[in-house]
Amino acid sequence: MFIGKVIGNVVCTQKDESLQGLKLLVVQPLNDDLNPKGKPIIAIDTIRQSGQGDIVYMAKSKESSLPLDRELTASDAGIMGIIEHYHIQKMEE
């Protein structure tokens, strides 16, 4: 799993049948300090509650669609939950 921030949404008039009824969001992956890491990705909102500005945790590949309880969903990333609080205690070197 990894974390990211929802920075936008995607509107599609035509999409794979397995994605019908699902919200697609643009998510910027974040590092442990909540700074942007890499390029934004498109993720399905499996919890159907995520929105602009939310910090979320996600899964990739086949695990990205497990909460949907569908046999097969065309996705590379899926939002699993919204993070209300995030704290990392740095270990001294």
C-alpha positions as CSV (number, residue, x, y, z in Angstrom):
1,M,0.0,0.0,0.0
2,F,1.0,3.6,-0.5
3,I,-0.4,7.1,0.2
4,G,-1.4,9.9,-2.1
5,K,-3.4,13.1,-2.3
6,V,-6.5,13.4,-4.6
7,I,-5.8,16.3,-7.0
8,G,-8.5,15.9,-9.6
9,N,-11.0,13.7,-11.3
10,V,-11.5,12.0,-14.6
11,V,-14.7,12.1,-16.7
12,C,-15.1,9.5,-19.4
13,T,-18.0,9.1,-21.8
14,Q,-16.6,5.8,-22.9
15,K,-14.9,3.3,-20.6
16,D,-14.4,-0.4,-20.0
17,E,-17.5,-2.1,-18.8
18,S,-15.8,-3.2,-15.6
19,L,-15.5,0.5,-14.6
20,Q,-19.1,1.4,-15.1
21,G,-20.5,3.2,-12.1
22,L,-17.0,3.8,-10.6
23,K,-15.4,7.2,-9.9
24,L,-11.9,7.8,-11.3
25,L,-9.7,10.2,-9.5
26,V,-6.3,11.7,-10.2
27,V,-4.0,11.0,-7.2
28,Q,-0.5,12.4,-6.6
29,P,1.6,9.7,-4.7
30,L,3.3,11.1,-1.6
31,N,6.4,10.2,0.4
32,D,6.6,9.7,4.1
33,D,6.8,13.5,4.6
34,L,3.7,14.0,2.5
35,N,5.6,15.6,-0.3
36,P,4.9,14.7,-4.0
37,K,6.7,11.5,-5.2
38,G,6.6,10.6,-8.9
39,K,3.9,11.3,-11.4
40,P,0.1,11.5,-10.7
41,I,-1.9,8.3,-11.3
42,I,-5.5,7.5,-12.0
43,A,-7.2,5.4,-9.3
44,I,-10.6,4.0,-8.9
45,D,-12.5,5.2,-5.8
46,T,-13.4,1.8,-4.3
47,I,-14.8,3.3,-1.1
48,R,-17.0,5.8,-3.2
49,Q,-16.3,8.7,-0.7
50,S,-12.9,10.2,-1.8
51,G,-12.7,13.7,-3.1
52,Q,-10.5,16.6,-4.0
53,G,-7.8,17.3,-1.3
54,D,-8.2,14.0,0.6
55,I,-5.1,12.1,1.7
56,V,-5.8,8.5,0.8
57,Y,-4.1,5.1,1.0
58,M,-4.1,2.9,-2.1
59,A,-3.2,-0.5,-3.4
60,K,-1.8,-1.4,-6.9
61,S,-2.5,-4.1,-9.4
62,K,-5.1,-6.8,-8.8
63,E,-5.4,-5.8,-5.1
64,S,-6.7,-2.4,-6.3
65,S,-10.2,-3.7,-7.0
66,L,-10.6,-6.2,-4.1
67,P,-13.1,-4.1,-2.1
68,L,-15.4,-4.0,-5.1
69,D,-16.1,-7.7,-4.8
70,R,-16.1,-8.1,-8.6
71,E,-14.5,-10.9,-10.6
72,L,-12.4,-8.5,-12.7
73,T,-11.9,-4.8,-12.9
74,A,-9.6,-3.0,-15.2
75,S,-7.4,-0.9,-12.9
76,D,-3.8,-0.3,-11.8
77,A,-4.6,1.6,-8.6
78,G,-7.5,1.7,-6.1
79,I,-8.3,3.9,-3.2
80,M,-8.8,1.8,-0.1
81,G,-9.5,4.5,2.5
82,I,-9.2,8.2,3.6
83,I,-6.5,9.1,6.1
84,E,-7.6,11.4,8.9
85,H,-4.3,11.5,10.7
86,Y,-0.8,10.5,9.6
87,H,2.3,10.6,11.8
88,I,5.8,9.2,11.2
89,Q,8.3,9.0,14.0
90,K,11.8,9.5,12.5
91,M,14.4,7.0,13.8
92,E,17.7,8.5,14.8
93,E,20.6,7.4,12.7
